[in-house]
Amino acid sequence: MKKKLRFHLSTYYGEVKNKLPHGKGVLTHDDGSVTKSTWIEGMLNGKGEETFGKKNTNMYPWFLKRKPIHFIGRYKDGQENGKGILTFDDGSNYNGSWVDGKPEGKGIETYSNGEKYIGMFNIGLAGEPGKRILASGKVKK
């Protein structure tokens, strides 16, 4: 049965069990962010999508001053886990593996100037091994 639940600064509409989101549902935050996903006992789990509101602050500090606008991928226990794509307001994005809410493992970060980093990420930061590809397609050494 679908129900509407009100939480601090957000409203959930979807399947509920024991007064918690459980099953498919949509969480709308007061800042305009919207999360569509599957929930298990109140936690995001499975494939989901989040569109960030205009008032959203950057909760991904490793991506510096860019503001996230959209995430699509997998969640586990309320955090990004598995494959996912995070897009930013400047047109850049990260496409790759996530562990506990951070880019971890293989990924591709495409920058707004057309350059790319392809390689390994550790706790959200580009690491080794990896390579930077210029907008021209040449590999930067």
Solvent accessible surface area in square Angstrom, and as a share of the most:
residue,aa,sasa,rsa
1,M,180,0.81
2,K,120,0.51
3,K,97,0.41
4,K,148,0.63
5,L,33,0.16
6,R,147,0.54
7,F,73,0.31
8,H,159,0.71
9,L,103,0.51
10,S,7,0.05
11,T,31,0.18
12,Y,0,0.00
13,Y,116,0.44
14,G,2,0.02
15,E,64,0.29
16,V,31,0.18
17,K,106,0.45
18,N,126,0.65
19,K,171,0.73
20,L,73,0.36
21,P,6,0.04
22,H,51,0.23
23,G,16,0.15
24,K,145,0.61
25,G,10,0.09
26,V,52,0.30
27,L,23,0.11
28,T,59,0.34
29,H,54,0.24
30,D,84,0.44
31,D,45,0.23
32,G,44,0.42
33,S,4,0.02
34,V,41,0.23
35,T,3,0.02
36,K,111,0.47
37,S,11,0.07
38,T,44,0.26
39,W,13,0.05
40,I,87,0.44
41,E,117,0.53
42,G,24,0.23
43,M,90,0.40
44,L,22,0.11
45,N,22,0.11
46,G,17,0.17
47,K,133,0.56
48,G,6,0.06
49,E,61,0.28
50,E,18,0.08
51,T,67,0.39
52,F,16,0.07
53,G,8,0.07
54,K,186,0.79
55,K,164,0.70
56,N,21,0.11
57,T,107,0.62
58,N,47,0.24
59,M,94,0.42
60,Y,4,0.02
61,P,90,0.57
62,W,43,0.15
63,F,3,0.01
64,L,141,0.70
65,K,198,0.84
66,R,41,0.15
67,K,55,0.23
68,P,0,0.00
69,I,71,0.36
70,H,50,0.22
71,F,1,0.00
72,I,62,0.31
73,G,9,0.09
74,R,119,0.44
75,Y,10,0.04
76,K,121,0.51
77,D,87,0.45
78,G,29,0.28
79,Q,82,0.36
80,E,14,0.06
81,N,26,0.13
82,G,33,0.32
83,K,133,0.56
84,G,4,0.04
85,I,65,0.33
86,L,0,0.00
87,T,37,0.22
88,F,1,0.00
89,D,83,0.43
90,D,63,0.33
91,G,54,0.52
92,S,1,0.00
93,N,40,0.20
94,Y,0,0.00
95,N,69,0.35
96,G,7,0.07
97,S,22,0.14
98,W,3,0.01
99,V,70,0.40
100,D,83,0.43
101,G,9,0.09
102,K,71,0.30
103,P,0,0.00
104,E,51,0.23
105,G,18,0.17
106,K,147,0.62
107,G,8,0.07
108,I,65,0.33
109,E,11,0.05
110,T,33,0.19
111,Y,50,0.19
112,S,73,0.47
113,N,97,0.50
114,G,37,0.36
115,E,38,0.17
116,K,79,0.34
117,Y,13,0.05
118,I,56,0.28
119,G,14,0.13
120,M,67,0.30
121,F,4,0.02
122,N,90,0.46
123,I,106,0.54
124,G,3,0.03
125,L,106,0.53
126,A,48,0.37
127,G,25,0.24
128,E,153,0.68
129,P,101,0.63
130,G,34,0.33
131,K,97,0.41
132,R,77,0.28
133,I,32,0.16
134,L,57,0.28
135,A,70,0.55
136,S,89,0.57
137,G,50,0.48
138,K,144,0.61
139,V,78,0.45
140,K,110,0.46
141,K,228,0.97
